[in-house]
Amino acid sequence: MTTVLVVDDQPLIRQAVTDILDGEDGVEVVGDAVNGREAVMRASALKPDVVVMDIRMPELDGIGATAEICADPLLAETKVLILTTFEEDEYLVAALRAGASGFIGKGAEPDEIVRAVRAVHAGESLLSPVATRSLIEKYVLPGGGRDGVGAGGGGGSVSASGESSSGAAPSQAVPPELAHLTDREREVLLLVARGRANAEIATDLVISPHTAKTHVNRIMTKLDAHDRAQLVILAYETGFLAPGS
């Protein structure tokens, strides 16, 4: 059974999402909330498997609520699925930073919403690394987004051997945020940030897919990342991976 908390300040949307999910076998809506502050309180009390979270809400928005939920060790198993609209792309990177596991549009078909909830509960990310890179380049890196926040554009990509991906000397040392990773883990992180799946990482590094998955899981634990999309953001913002590399 997948338990769900539905969070939206619009009653019609809350009810519609609740009706869609409650009508499915194996899914149960255990509560709802009208703003981010109430969402945090109800998530703490109910400990749902998935929180379906709107972004724009009074008192505390969905990004702030997501950050609080994902930072709570007692809610480590709770995943956040952002309910969004197309014009809110600039908020998606902030939600990823906060720990969201994926996104679903408010105009999605009912079966798409159900699949998204189940996928997030299963630990899948609903935003691919490639899509994450596109968002970062558009909204986070210098000249891209309205906030102008991000990696500073420096960096260049660095392999575990200390060389850049082109074989030349790296433009800078390993970012301090990644210094506690092993050489192999930094190599795997670089491939994750380039959008490689575990099977592709295994082929590139001549290791088994199981070993590749183990490395990715260890990296996420060390960097306190909820999913691969967050790893992509970290790689860019630390300068470990440069745009277009």
HELIX and SHEET records of a PDB file:
HELIX    1   1 PRO A   11  ASP A   22  1                                  12    
HELIX    2   2 GLY A   36  LEU A   46  1                                  11    
HELIX    3   3 GLY A   62  ALA A   71  1                                  10    
HELIX    4   4 PRO A   73  LEU A   75  5                                   3    
HELIX    5   5 PHE A   86  GLU A   88  5                                   3    
HELIX    6   6 ASP A   89  ALA A   98  1                                  10    
HELIX    7   7 PRO A  110  HIS A  121  1                                  12    
HELIX    8   8 PRO A  129  TYR A  139  1                                  11    
HELIX    9   9 PRO A  176  LEU A  178  5                                   3    
HELIX   10  10 ASP A  183  ALA A  193  1                                  11    
HELIX   11  11 ASN A  198  LEU A  205  1                                   8    
HELIX   12  12 PRO A  209  LYS A  222  1                                  14    
HELIX   13  13 ARG A  228  GLU A  237  1                                  10    
SHEET    1   A 5 VAL A  27  ALA A  33  0                                        
SHEET    2   A 5 THR A   2  VAL A   7  1                                        
SHEET    3   A 5 VAL A  50  ASP A  54  1                                        
SHEET    4   A 5 LYS A  79  THR A  84  1                                        
SHEET    5   A 5 GLY A 102  GLY A 105  1                                        
END                                                                             
